[in-house]
Amino acid sequence: MMRRLQQVGRMLPMLVMVALLLTGCGDPYLSALQPKGPVAGMQYDLIKLSVIIMLGVFTVVIVIFTYVLIRYRKRKGDNSIPEQIEGNHKLEIIWTVIPFILLIVLAIPMVSTTFTLAKDYSNDKDAVQVKVTGHQFWWEFEYPDLKINTAQELYIPVNKKVYLSLEAADVIHSFWVPALGGKKDTNPGMTNHMWLESTVEGTFQGRCAELCGPSHALMDFKVKVVSQEEFDKWVVKMTKGENAPAENKAVATQGDEIFKQSCVSCHAVDGNGGKIGPDLTNFGNRQTVAGVLPNDKKHVAEWLKDPESVKPGNLMPNLKLQDDQVDALVEYLSSLKRQ
Ligand code: CUA
C-alpha cells in the first residue's frame, strides 16, 4: 500500500507539469477555450456545462466506489459475506431520476443553442454574406453582394453577423475558426450554412479540420476582423482601388507579361483570369503566400520555383521558370497591393 502511494507521489509532479503545459494550449487567436464571439461563446458554455455535469457524476461515483472498496474489503480472518440486498426501490428511483434530471439540464440549452446557431441570415440586410469554397489546399471567399472575390484572408466587420455558405471544389474540407465558432464541413455539390460574429477586432487563425490530402495540415487561412469603417474602406479598395506603384516598374511590367502568358488561365486579377487558383487581386496585401509562408519576396520566389516542396499535392504546376522570370513575377505579384 505504502509503495503504491509512493509511486503515485512520484507521478504527481509530472501530472502537475502536464496540467501546466495544457493551460498553454490557449492562444487567443486559435483557441476554442477563449471565444471571441457569440457563436464560439455559446459553444464554450455548452462545453463548460457538460464538463461540470460530467465531473460531478465522476466525483460522486468515485467517492462511493472508494468508500465501498475500503469499507467492504476482505479482512484477514474474516470470511463472512456482508448482507446481500437487491431491488432497493429507493436507491433505484434515485439513480434513475438523477441522470434523467441531468439529461434535461443538458438538453434544454443544447437544443436551444442548436436552433440559435442554425438561424438563416441569408435575407438579413445587416448580415455580410460570404460564399466560402474549400479547395485543395486553399480557401476562396466570395462576397456576392459586394462583388469581391478573394482568397486566404476573410475580412469581416466587428460586431456584425457574417452568414457563410460553404461548398467545396474537390473533396470534403472543414471550415474552422476556433476563436469564432465550431467547424462546419464544406462538401462538393452541397451547400452548408453557418453564421459567425466577432466581438473584438483582430486576426484569427482558421484551419481545415477534415483530412483532405497531403497538404491538409497546411490549409490555413486568416480571419481579419476590422471596424465597420475599415471594412467599408477595404471594400472600396478591393472594388475601385488602384495598385500601389511597383518598386521596380520595368521588372514588374515584365512580370505582368509572364503572368498573362503563364498564370492567367488559373489566377484572376481584377476579375480577369481563371478561377482554378486563388484570386490574386490583392496578393501583395496578404500576410502569407500559399497560406503558410510569410509573404515576402524571398518566399514568393521559393513558392514559384517549386510549389510542390511548399505544399505537396497542390494544383500549382512547376513552371520551370528561369531566375530572372521568377524575379519579374515576384516584383509584379508584390505590386498587387490595394491602397
Ligand atoms: Cu482541406 Cu483538410
Boltz pocket constraint, residues with backbone or C-beta under 6 A from the ligand:
constraints:
  - pocket:
      binder: B
      contacts: [[A, 134], [A, 135], [A, 136], [A, 137], [A, 172], [A, 173], [A, 174], [A, 208], [A, 209], [A, 210], [A, 211], [A, 212], [A, 213], [A, 215], [A, 216], [A, 217], [A, 219]]
      max_distance: 6.0
